[in-house]
Amino acid sequence: MRYLLLLLTALSAHAIIDETELNTSWKLLYFDDFEDGTFGNYSDGGTDCGLVTNASYVYSGTRSLKIQDNTASSFTQFTSNMNLADKHYHKLRIHFKYYVRSFTGTQHFNLQYSSDGGVNWVVVKSFDLNDFTNGSFTDAEVILIDSSYTFSDLSRIRFECEGGNDDDKVYLDDISIHVSQFNTIIGNLAGQNNTTGRYNTFIGKNSGHRNTTGYYNTFLGLNSGLNNTTGYHNTFLGLSAGVSNSNGYENTFVGRGAGENNTTGFRNTFIGRSAGDRNTSADYNTFIGFSAGFSNTTGTNNTYLGSNAGRDNQTSNANVFIGYAAGERSKQNHNTYIGKQSGYLNVNGKENTFVGSQSGQNSTEGDYNVFMGVNAGYDNQGNLNTFIGRAAGRFNAEGTGNSFIGHTSGWKNTIGSQNTYLGVSAGYHNLTGSNNVFIGFNVGANETGSNKLYIDNNATATPLIYGEFDNNKLQINGELRVTNGIRTNEVNVQLQSAWPDYVFADDYQLPTIAEMANHIKEHKHLPGVPSAADIAKDGLDMAKVMSAQMEKIEELSLYIIELKKENNTLKDKLDHSIENNQKQIQSILQKLEGK
């Protein structure tokens, strides 16, 4: 009996890599065709084991290996042990070509396996006349699975001939040993350097070429994941996708050149041609779309969705750009741009929120702004602005601290600041005014000044409520009704009619006291003054009431003056009467004294 034994550890000088066999899920460890005139990785078992050069028994080249007979008298030397344990192999494949001569009956040869360094052997496969035909080459493949065989660091295989005499021969050629680590590897040079990496799928030339210990990776496409060594849980799909990744992990790159410069960045998702192309070490980014996040190198926690979205950003963080070219030129942090070309030119602005197609498109700087609506804040360069509505604040340049809410509200504002416009086209034509408050449809549309208050529902110059903040002035251009009372330190009432100084005119017909008495007796209120019923029905017109009251006061003044005149006349008469009486009394007294 003659044996041929092989140990699989590191590749020996006799191991030749056949690239065509790498285009499978197997990793080639050893290949022996005996063309160098030695046994290669196999031992010479003695006289019943040797090399032959007869072309009839050689499958390829000029040499093959022969075992014959069934004697055990010759010494058989095993090769070194092969380690199948530490590298997480789960399959071992032995592939070879063999030629059998003169076998009859039950004669056969065996492929055997040992997990203890050759102390004990088990037959893996016995080849008999049911497997081959004498006088011709047969292709054989035997696969061992770790669930059926113990893969250890003392693993060996050997060939054993069970013939009857020296004429019973087996010629072996092109013996290859492959292993599998639950990897699927398809493509020239794909996964060539894999050592202990497992559960990987590498498809395409050079796909996963330098992977050594990386695991659970899926690389599909020419050069995809080519430089990955230890990175794990990555998915790279597309030509050169993730080509530079070395130990970055949990990345998903889909598209030609997606994430192709990433080396150590992790937990990134780049989908689209050249998406995240320049990313090197940044992590937690999501770039979806052609060239989305193309220039990002170290910026983290960014989300870009749309062709060219965030394309020029390099190092900034925590941005969200959604839409074609949204935030394409942005280089600052904490911006949110949603809509086609939203925030397109905003290079230096930070902590902005733009929502709507072309919102803030030409804004190159400006911080802490909120724009919502198509073209809202289109030209803005200012800070702390809130523009909501289509084209709200459309031409704002350096204005700061404005709040424009409504379609085209604050449309022409350029440098005005601290304005509040609420309503469609509110403050439409105001270019430079500041500190205005316009509320209502088209309100203040033609006002160009500052410090104004307009509340109405149209572009009138005399709004229902008008104010001047710099003059502390508030004007109501209409009827004002208050149900729960008014408390104030000062009231100024403007009259619509003449003040009752007419009472003092020479031709004024002052009612007599009798006439007034008759009116009061009949109507129960003063003439010209509304009754309680009238006030309950129509309310109190302060101007009319004050005018009526003043009329009565002035009439009373006339009555008092008239009474004063009458009193003076009566007093004069009384004084004259008293004087006469005193004279008469004096005369009487004198007469009495003369007697």
C-alpha positions as CSV (number, residue, x, y, z in Angstrom):
1,M,0.0,0.0,0.0
2,R,1.4,3.4,-0.9
3,Y,0.3,6.9,0.3
4,L,0.6,10.4,-0.8
5,L,0.2,13.1,1.9
6,L,-0.3,16.9,2.0
7,L,-0.3,19.5,4.7
8,L,-2.0,22.9,4.1
9,T,-0.4,25.8,5.9
10,A,1.4,28.5,4.1
11,L,2.0,28.2,0.3
12,S,5.3,26.5,-0.4
13,A,7.6,27.2,-3.3
14,H,5.7,24.5,-5.2
15,A,2.3,26.1,-4.9
16,I,1.3,27.8,-8.1
17,I,-1.8,30.0,-8.3
18,D,-4.1,29.3,-11.2
19,E,-6.0,32.5,-11.7
20,T,-8.8,30.8,-13.5
21,E,-9.6,28.9,-10.4
22,L,-9.8,32.0,-8.3
23,N,-12.9,33.0,-10.2
24,T,-15.0,31.0,-7.8
25,S,-15.9,31.2,-4.1
26,W,-12.8,29.1,-3.3
27,K,-9.4,30.2,-2.1
28,L,-6.5,28.3,-3.6
29,L,-4.0,27.2,-1.0
30,Y,-1.9,24.6,-2.9
31,F,-1.4,23.5,-6.5
32,D,1.0,20.7,-7.6
33,D,1.7,19.7,-11.2
34,F,5.1,18.2,-10.4
35,E,6.7,20.0,-13.4
36,D,9.8,20.9,-11.4
37,G,10.7,17.3,-11.0
38,T,9.9,17.1,-7.2
39,F,7.0,15.8,-5.2
40,G,6.2,19.4,-4.2
41,N,3.9,19.4,-1.2
42,Y,3.7,15.6,-1.2
43,S,6.0,12.9,0.3
44,D,7.8,10.0,-1.4
45,G,6.2,6.9,0.1
46,G,8.9,4.6,-1.3
47,T,9.3,2.3,-4.3
48,D,5.6,2.2,-4.9
49,C,5.5,6.0,-5.2
50,G,7.2,8.1,-7.8
51,L,7.2,10.6,-10.7
52,V,6.6,9.6,-14.3
53,T,7.3,11.3,-17.6
54,N,5.4,9.0,-19.9
55,A,3.1,11.3,-21.9
56,S,0.4,8.6,-21.8
57,Y,0.1,9.1,-18.0
58,V,0.5,12.9,-17.8
59,Y,-2.6,15.1,-18.0
60,S,-0.7,18.3,-18.6
61,G,2.9,19.3,-18.9
62,T,5.5,16.5,-18.8
63,R,5.2,14.9,-15.3
64,S,2.6,13.2,-13.1
65,L,2.8,11.3,-9.7
66,K,2.3,7.5,-9.5
67,I,1.1,5.3,-6.7
68,Q,0.7,1.5,-7.2
69,D,0.1,-1.9,-5.6
70,N,-1.1,-2.3,-2.0
71,T,2.1,-3.1,-0.1
72,A,3.0,-1.4,3.2
73,S,6.7,-2.4,3.2
74,S,7.9,1.0,1.9
75,F,8.3,4.0,4.2
76,T,5.7,6.7,3.8
77,Q,6.6,10.3,4.9
78,F,3.9,12.8,5.7
79,T,4.2,16.5,5.0
80,S,3.7,19.2,7.7
81,N,0.3,19.8,9.3
82,M,-2.1,22.3,7.8
83,N,-4.1,24.7,10.0
84,L,-7.8,24.7,9.1
85,A,-9.1,26.0,12.5
86,D,-7.7,29.5,13.1
87,K,-8.8,30.9,9.7
88,H,-12.5,29.9,10.0
89,Y,-12.5,27.7,7.0
90,H,-15.7,25.7,6.7
91,K,-15.0,23.8,3.4
92,L,-12.0,22.0,2.0
93,R,-11.9,21.1,-1.6
94,I,-9.4,18.6,-3.3
95,H,-9.5,18.7,-7.0
96,F,-7.3,16.6,-9.2
97,K,-6.9,14.6,-12.5
98,Y,-6.2,10.8,-12.3
99,Y,-5.5,7.9,-14.6
100,V,-6.0,4.3,-13.5
101,R,-4.4,1.3,-15.1
102,S,-5.2,-2.4,-14.7
103,F,-7.8,-2.2,-11.9
104,T,-10.2,-5.1,-11.7
105,G,-13.0,-6.3,-9.4
106,T,-13.1,-4.4,-6.2
107,Q,-9.7,-2.8,-6.5
108,H,-9.7,0.9,-5.7
109,F,-7.8,3.9,-4.3
110,N,-8.7,6.2,-1.4
111,L,-8.6,9.8,-0.5
112,Q,-8.1,10.0,3.3
113,Y,-8.3,12.8,5.9
114,S,-6.6,13.1,9.4
115,S,-7.3,15.8,12.0
116,D,-4.6,14.7,14.4
117,G,-1.5,14.9,12.4
118,G,-1.8,11.5,10.8
119,V,-2.4,9.3,13.9
120,N,-5.8,8.4,12.7
121,W,-7.2,8.4,9.2
122,V,-10.7,8.3,7.7
123,V,-11.6,7.5,4.1
124,V,-13.2,10.5,2.6
125,K,-13.8,9.0,-0.8
126,S,-13.0,5.6,-2.3
127,F,-12.6,5.5,-6.1
128,D,-13.5,2.2,-7.9
129,L,-14.5,1.0,-11.3
130,N,-17.8,2.8,-10.8
131,D,-16.0,6.1,-10.8
132,F,-13.5,5.7,-13.7
133,T,-12.5,3.7,-16.7
134,N,-9.1,2.1,-17.0
135,G,-6.8,3.7,-19.5
136,S,-8.2,7.3,-19.5
137,F,-8.0,10.4,-17.3
138,T,-10.8,11.3,-15.0
139,D,-11.6,14.7,-13.3
140,A,-12.3,14.4,-9.6
141,E,-13.4,16.8,-6.9
142,V,-13.9,16.0,-3.3
143,I,-15.3,18.5,-0.7
144,L,-15.0,18.2,3.0
145,I,-17.4,20.3,5.2
146,D,-16.5,21.3,8.8
147,S,-19.9,20.0,10.0
148,S,-18.8,16.4,9.0
149,Y,-15.0,16.6,9.6
150,T,-13.0,18.2,12.4
151,F,-11.0,21.1,10.9
152,S,-7.9,21.5,13.2
153,D,-4.4,22.8,13.1
154,L,-3.2,19.2,12.6
155,S,-5.1,18.5,9.4
156,R,-3.7,16.3,6.6
157,I,-4.8,14.4,3.5
158,R,-3.3,11.5,1.7
159,F,-3.9,9.2,-1.3
160,E,-3.8,5.4,-0.8
161,C,-3.7,2.8,-3.5
162,E,-5.5,-0.6,-2.9
163,G,-4.4,-2.5,-6.0
164,G,-3.3,-6.1,-6.4
165,N,0.2,-5.8,-7.8
166,D,2.7,-3.4,-9.4
167,D,0.7,-3.3,-12.6
168,D,-2.2,-1.7,-10.7
169,K,-1.4,2.0,-10.9
170,V,-2.9,5.4,-10.3
171,Y,-1.4,8.5,-11.9
172,L,-2.2,11.8,-10.2
173,D,-1.8,15.3,-11.9
174,D,-2.8,18.9,-11.3
175,I,-3.8,18.5,-7.7
176,S,-5.2,21.7,-6.2
177,I,-6.4,22.4,-2.6
178,H,-8.9,25.1,-2.0
179,V,-10.7,26.3,1.1
180,S,-13.8,28.3,1.7
181,Q,-14.7,30.7,4.5
182,F,-18.3,31.2,3.6
183,N,-17.0,33.6,1.0
184,T,-18.3,34.0,-2.6
185,I,-15.5,35.2,-4.8
186,I,-15.9,35.6,-8.5
187,G,-13.5,37.5,-10.7
188,N,-9.8,37.7,-11.7
189,L,-7.7,38.5,-8.6
190,A,-10.9,39.0,-6.5
191,G,-10.3,38.3,-2.8
192,Q,-6.8,37.0,-3.6
193,N,-5.2,38.0,-0.3
194,N,-8.1,36.9,2.0
195,T,-6.8,35.1,5.0
196,T,-9.4,34.8,7.7
197,G,-12.1,37.0,6.3
198,R,-15.4,35.2,6.1
199,Y,-19.0,35.6,4.8
200,N,-17.7,37.9,2.1
201,T,-19.1,38.3,-1.4
202,F,-16.5,39.6,-3.9
203,I,-17.6,39.8,-7.6
204,G,-15.6,41.4,-10.3
205,K,-11.9,41.8,-11.2
206,N,-9.9,42.9,-8.2
207,S,-13.0,43.0,-6.1
208,G,-11.8,42.7,-2.5
209,H,-8.4,42.0,-3.8
210,R,-6.4,43.0,-0.6
211,N,-9.0,41.9,1.9
212,T,-7.3,39.9,4.7
213,T,-9.5,39.6,7.7
214,G,-12.5,41.8,6.8
215,Y,-15.8,40.0,7.1
216,Y,-19.5,40.2,6.0
217,N,-18.5,42.5,3.1
218,T,-20.3,42.6,-0.3
219,F,-18.2,44.0,-3.1
220,L,-19.6,43.9,-6.7
221,G,-17.8,45.6,-9.6
222,L,-14.4,46.1,-11.1
223,N,-12.0,47.2,-8.3
224,S,-14.8,47.5,-5.8
225,G,-13.3,47.4,-2.3
226,L,-9.9,46.6,-3.8
227,N,-7.9,48.0,-0.9
228,N,-10.1,46.8,1.9
229,T,-8.1,44.8,4.4
230,T,-9.9,44.6,7.7
231,G,-13.1,46.6,7.1
232,Y,-16.3,44.7,7.8
233,H,-20.0,44.9,7.1
234,N,-19.4,47.0,4.0
235,T,-21.5,46.9,0.8
236,F,-19.8,48.4,-2.3
237,L,-21.6,48.1,-5.6
238,G,-20.2,49.7,-8.8
239,L,-16.9,50.3,-10.7
240,S,-14.3,51.3,-8.1
241,A,-16.9,51.8,-5.4
242,G,-15.1,51.9,-2.1
243,V,-11.8,51.2,-3.9
244,S,-9.6,52.9,-1.3
245,N,-11.4,51.6,1.8
246,S,-9.0,49.9,4.1
247,N,-10.6,49.4,7.5
248,G,-13.8,51.5,7.3
249,Y,-16.8,49.5,8.3
250,E,-20.5,49.4,7.9
251,N,-20.5,51.6,4.8
252,T,-22.8,51.3,1.8
253,F,-21.4,52.7,-1.5
254,V,-23.5,52.1,-4.6
255,G,-22.5,53.6,-8.0
256,R,-19.4,54.1,-10.1
257,G,-16.7,55.7,-7.9
258,A,-19.1,56.0,-5.0
259,G,-16.9,56.5,-1.8
260,E,-13.9,55.7,-3.8
261,N,-11.5,57.6,-1.6
262,N,-12.9,56.5,1.7
263,T,-10.2,54.8,3.8
264,T,-11.3,54.7,7.4
265,G,-14.7,56.4,7.4
266,F,-17.5,54.3,8.8
267,R,-21.3,54.0,8.7
268,N,-21.6,56.1,5.6
269,T,-24.2,55.5,2.8
270,F,-23.2,56.8,-0.6
271,I,-25.5,56.0,-3.5
272,G,-25.0,57.4,-7.0
273,R,-22.1,57.9,-9.4
274,S,-19.2,59.6,-7.5
275,A,-21.4,60.1,-4.5
276,G,-19.1,60.8,-1.5
277,D,-16.1,60.5,-3.9
278,R,-13.6,62.4,-1.8
279,N,-14.7,61.1,1.6
280,T,-11.7,59.8,3.6
281,S,-12.3,59.4,7.3
282,A,-15.7,61.0,7.9
283,D,-18.6,58.9,9.3
284,Y,-22.4,58.9,9.6
285,N,-23.0,60.5,6.2
286,T,-25.8,59.7,3.8
287,F,-25.2,61.0,0.2
288,I,-27.7,59.9,-2.5
289,G,-27.5,61.1,-6.0
290,F,-25.0,61.8,-8.8
291,S,-21.9,63.5,-7.1
292,A,-23.9,64.1,-4.0
293,G,-21.3,65.1,-1.3
294,F,-18.6,64.7,-3.9
295,S,-16.0,66.8,-2.1
296,N,-16.7,65.8,1.5
297,T,-13.5,64.7,3.2
298,T,-14.0,64.7,7.0
299,G,-17.5,66.3,7.4
300,T,-19.8,64.0,9.5
301,N,-23.5,63.5,10.2
302,N,-24.5,65.0,6.8
303,T,-27.5,63.9,4.7
304,Y,-27.5,64.9,1.0
305,L,-30.2,63.6,-1.3
306,G,-30.1,64.8,-5.0
307,S,-27.8,65.1,-7.9
308,N,-24.9,67.4,-6.8
309,A,-26.4,68.0,-3.4
310,G,-23.7,69.3,-1.0
311,R,-21.2,68.7,-3.8
312,D,-18.5,71.2,-2.6
313,N,-18.8,70.6,1.2
314,Q,-15.6,69.3,2.6
315,T,-15.4,69.5,6.4
316,S,-18.7,70.8,7.7
317,N,-21.1,68.7,9.8
318,A,-24.8,68.1,10.5
319,N,-26.2,69.4,7.2
320,V,-29.3,68.1,5.5
321,F,-29.6,69.0,1.7
322,I,-32.4,67.5,-0.3
323,G,-33.0,68.3,-4.0
324,Y,-30.9,68.8,-7.1
325,A,-27.8,70.9,-6.3
326,A,-29.3,71.8,-2.9
327,G,-26.4,73.3,-0.8
328,E,-24.0,72.5,-3.6
329,R,-21.5,75.2,-2.6
330,S,-22.2,75.1,1.2
331,K,-19.2,74.8,3.5
332,Q,-20.7,75.5,6.9
333,N,-22.5,73.5,9.6
334,H,-26.1,72.8,10.7
335,N,-27.8,73.9,7.5
336,T,-31.0,72.4,6.2
337,Y,-31.8,73.0,2.5
338,I,-34.7,71.2,0.8
339,G,-35.7,71.9,-2.8
340,K,-34.0,72.3,-6.2
341,Q,-30.9,74.5,-5.8
342,S,-32.1,75.5,-2.3
343,G,-29.1,77.2,-0.6
344,Y,-27.1,76.6,-3.8
345,L,-24.5,79.3,-3.4
346,N,-24.6,79.6,0.4
347,V,-20.9,79.1,1.1
348,N,-20.4,80.8,4.5
349,G,-23.9,80.7,6.0
350,K,-24.6,78.4,9.0
351,E,-27.6,77.2,10.9
352,N,-30.0,78.1,8.1
353,T,-33.2,76.3,7.1
354,F,-34.4,76.8,3.5
355,V,-37.4,74.8,2.2
356,G,-38.6,75.3,-1.4
357,S,-37.2,75.2,-4.9
358,Q,-34.4,77.8,-5.2
359,S,-35.1,79.1,-1.7
360,G,-32.0,81.1,-0.7
361,Q,-30.4,80.1,-4.0
362,N,-28.1,83.1,-4.4
363,S,-27.5,83.5,-0.7
364,T,-23.7,83.3,-0.3
365,E,-23.7,84.1,3.4
366,G,-26.1,84.8,6.2
367,D,-26.8,82.8,9.4
368,Y,-29.8,81.7,11.4
369,N,-32.3,82.3,8.5
370,V,-35.5,80.3,7.8
371,F,-36.9,80.5,4.2
372,M,-39.9,78.5,3.1
373,G,-41.4,78.7,-0.3
374,V,-40.2,78.8,-4.0
375,N,-37.6,81.6,-4.3
376,A,-38.1,82.7,-0.7
377,G,-35.0,84.7,0.3
378,Y,-33.5,84.1,-3.1
379,D,-30.8,86.8,-2.9
380,N,-30.5,87.0,0.9
381,Q,-27.2,87.9,2.5
382,G,-28.6,88.9,5.9
383,N,-29.0,87.1,9.2
384,L,-31.9,86.1,11.5
385,N,-34.6,86.4,8.8
386,T,-37.8,84.4,8.5
387,F,-39.4,84.4,5.0
388,I,-42.4,82.1,4.5
389,G,-44.3,82.1,1.2
390,R,-43.5,82.0,-2.5
391,A,-40.8,84.6,-3.2
392,A,-41.1,86.1,0.3
393,G,-38.1,88.4,0.8
394,R,-37.1,87.6,-2.8
395,F,-34.6,90.5,-3.1
396,N,-33.5,90.8,0.5
397,A,-29.7,91.6,0.5
398,E,-28.4,92.6,3.8
399,G,-31.6,93.1,5.7
400,T,-31.5,91.4,9.2
401,G,-34.1,90.3,11.7
402,N,-37.1,90.4,9.2
403,S,-40.2,88.2,9.4
404,F,-42.1,88.1,6.1
405,I,-45.0,85.6,5.9
406,G,-47.1,85.4,2.8
407,H,-46.8,85.2,-1.0
408,T,-44.3,87.8,-2.2
409,S,-44.4,89.6,1.2
410,G,-41.3,91.9,1.5
411,W,-40.6,91.2,-2.1
412,K,-38.4,94.2,-2.8
413,N,-36.8,94.6,0.6
414,T,-33.0,94.9,0.2
415,I,-31.5,96.4,3.4
416,G,-34.5,97.0,5.6
417,S,-34.3,95.3,9.0
418,Q,-36.5,94.3,11.9
419,N,-39.6,94.4,9.7
420,T,-42.6,92.1,10.3
421,Y,-44.9,91.6,7.3
422,L,-47.8,89.2,7.5
423,G,-50.0,88.8,4.4
424,V,-49.9,88.3,0.7
425,S,-47.6,91.0,-0.8
426,A,-47.4,92.8,2.5
427,G,-44.7,95.5,2.3
428,Y,-44.2,94.6,-1.3
429,H,-42.5,97.8,-2.5
430,N,-40.6,98.7,0.7
431,L,-36.9,98.6,-0.2
432,T,-35.0,100.1,2.7
433,G,-37.5,100.7,5.5
434,S,-36.9,99.2,8.9
435,N,-39.0,98.5,12.0
436,N,-42.3,98.3,10.2
437,V,-45.2,96.0,11.0
438,F,-47.6,95.4,8.1
439,I,-50.5,92.9,8.7
440,G,-53.1,92.0,6.1
441,F,-53.5,91.3,2.3
442,N,-51.3,93.7,0.3
443,V,-51.0,95.9,3.4
444,G,-48.2,98.5,3.3
445,A,-47.5,97.5,-0.3
446,N,-46.7,101.1,-1.2
447,E,-45.2,102.3,2.1
448,T,-41.5,103.0,1.7
449,G,-40.7,104.5,5.1
450,S,-39.8,103.1,8.5
451,N,-41.4,102.6,11.9
452,K,-44.9,102.2,10.5
453,L,-47.8,100.1,11.7
454,Y,-50.4,99.1,9.1
455,I,-53.3,96.7,9.7
456,D,-55.9,96.3,7.0
457,N,-56.9,94.1,4.1
458,N,-55.6,96.2,1.1
459,A,-52.9,98.6,0.0
460,T,-54.7,101.7,1.3
461,A,-52.5,104.6,2.6
462,T,-55.0,105.1,5.4
463,P,-55.3,101.6,7.0
464,L,-57.9,100.7,9.5
465,I,-55.1,100.7,12.1
466,Y,-52.1,103.0,11.6
467,G,-49.2,103.7,13.8
468,E,-45.8,105.4,14.0
469,F,-43.5,103.6,16.4
470,D,-40.9,106.5,16.5
471,N,-43.7,109.0,17.5
472,N,-45.6,106.6,19.8
473,K,-48.6,107.3,17.7
474,L,-51.6,104.9,17.1
475,Q,-54.5,105.9,14.8
476,I,-57.8,104.1,14.2
477,N,-59.2,105.0,10.8
478,G,-62.7,103.7,11.6
479,E,-65.2,103.0,14.4
480,L,-63.7,101.6,17.6
481,R,-65.9,99.7,20.0
482,V,-64.7,98.5,23.4
483,T,-66.9,96.2,25.4
484,N,-65.1,96.0,28.8
485,G,-64.2,99.6,29.3
486,I,-61.1,101.8,28.7
487,R,-58.7,103.1,31.3
488,T,-56.4,105.8,30.2
489,N,-54.5,108.8,31.5
490,E,-55.4,111.0,28.5
491,V,-58.0,111.1,25.7
492,N,-57.8,113.4,22.6
493,V,-61.0,113.4,20.6
494,Q,-61.0,114.9,17.1
495,L,-64.4,116.5,16.2
496,Q,-66.1,116.0,12.9
497,S,-68.3,119.2,13.5
498,A,-67.9,122.7,14.9
499,W,-67.2,123.2,18.6
500,P,-70.3,124.9,20.3
501,D,-68.7,128.3,20.6
502,Y,-71.7,129.3,18.4
503,V,-73.7,129.5,21.7
504,F,-71.9,132.8,22.4
505,A,-72.8,134.3,19.1
506,D,-75.1,137.4,19.2
507,D,-77.7,135.7,17.0
508,Y,-77.8,132.5,19.0
509,Q,-81.3,131.7,20.1
510,L,-80.9,130.6,23.7
511,P,-83.9,128.6,24.9
512,T,-85.7,130.1,27.7
513,I,-85.8,128.5,31.1
514,A,-89.4,127.8,30.5
515,E,-88.7,126.1,27.2
516,M,-86.0,123.9,28.8
517,A,-88.3,123.0,31.6
518,N,-91.1,122.1,29.2
519,H,-88.6,119.9,27.2
520,I,-87.3,118.2,30.3
521,K,-90.8,117.6,31.5
522,E,-91.8,116.1,28.2
523,H,-88.6,114.1,27.1
524,K,-86.9,113.5,30.4
525,H,-83.5,114.7,29.1
526,L,-81.8,118.0,28.1
527,P,-82.5,119.4,24.6
528,G,-79.8,118.3,22.1
529,V,-78.5,115.5,24.4
530,P,-79.1,111.8,23.4
531,S,-81.5,110.0,25.6
532,A,-80.7,106.8,27.6
533,A,-82.6,104.8,25.0
534,D,-80.6,106.3,22.2
535,I,-77.3,105.5,23.9
536,A,-78.5,102.0,24.7
537,K,-79.3,101.5,21.0
538,D,-76.5,103.4,19.2
539,G,-73.8,103.7,21.8
540,L,-72.0,106.9,22.9
541,D,-70.4,109.2,20.3
542,M,-67.8,110.9,22.4
543,A,-67.3,113.8,20.1
544,K,-71.1,114.5,19.8
545,V,-71.6,114.0,23.5
546,M,-68.7,116.2,24.4
547,S,-70.0,118.8,22.0
548,A,-73.5,118.6,23.4
549,Q,-72.3,118.8,26.9
550,M,-70.2,121.9,26.1
551,E,-73.3,123.4,24.4
552,K,-75.2,122.9,27.6
553,I,-72.4,124.2,29.7
554,E,-72.1,127.3,27.6
555,E,-75.9,127.7,27.6
556,L,-75.8,127.3,31.4
557,S,-73.1,130.0,31.4
558,L,-75.4,132.3,29.6
559,Y,-78.2,131.5,32.0
560,I,-75.8,132.2,34.9
561,I,-74.8,135.5,33.3
562,E,-78.4,136.4,32.8
563,L,-79.2,135.5,36.3
564,K,-76.2,137.5,37.5
565,K,-77.6,140.5,35.6
566,E,-81.0,140.0,37.1
567,N,-79.5,139.6,40.6
568,N,-77.5,142.7,40.2
569,T,-80.6,144.6,39.2
570,L,-82.5,143.3,42.1
571,K,-79.6,144.1,44.4
572,D,-79.5,147.6,43.1
573,K,-83.2,148.0,43.7
574,L,-82.9,146.5,47.1
575,D,-80.0,148.7,48.1
576,H,-81.9,151.8,46.8
577,S,-85.0,150.7,48.8
578,I,-83.0,150.1,51.9
579,E,-81.3,153.5,51.6
580,N,-84.7,155.3,51.2
581,N,-86.1,153.3,54.1
582,Q,-83.1,154.4,56.3
583,K,-83.6,158.0,55.3
584,Q,-87.3,157.8,56.2
585,I,-86.5,156.2,59.5
586,Q,-83.9,158.9,60.3
587,S,-86.3,161.6,59.4
588,I,-89.0,160.1,61.7
589,L,-86.5,159.8,64.6
590,Q,-85.4,163.4,64.2
591,K,-89.0,164.6,64.3
592,L,-89.6,162.6,67.5
593,E,-86.5,164.0,69.2
594,G,-87.6,167.6,68.3
595,K,-90.7,167.3,70.2
